[in-house]
Amino acid sequence: MQQPSIKSMGDLAKSIANAIESSGYSLADLSKMTGIHRSQLHRFRSGDFKRYSKNLSLLCKTLQIEDKNATIDRDLSLAAHSLWDGTLDGKKKLIRVLESLAEFR
């Protein structure tokens, strides 16, 4: 999976900070609404994150921020999970297959 660019992460952090400010919610409010710890919300707001995560996607949804990369990441995650049989061996095999496919990029 291709990691998002530093620019797109910075743009997303700005969108998050702006949305939090205009929403009137405190980080404590958002923490109660989403179940995301306040320290992680602070990192999202300040841009201190390197990848799209389930919590980042949840925060964007809560703040009604549409981010194409977050949607793509979630879709890829769901697709990979649907192929997994739930075992550790199956996980290792699926990772090897995906890494092999990445060589064709």
Secondary structure as UniProt FT lines:
FT   HELIX           6..23
FT   HELIX           27..34
FT   HELIX           38..46
FT   HELIX           54..62
FT   TURN            63..64
FT   HELIX           68..83
FT   HELIX           88..102
FT   TURN            103..104
//
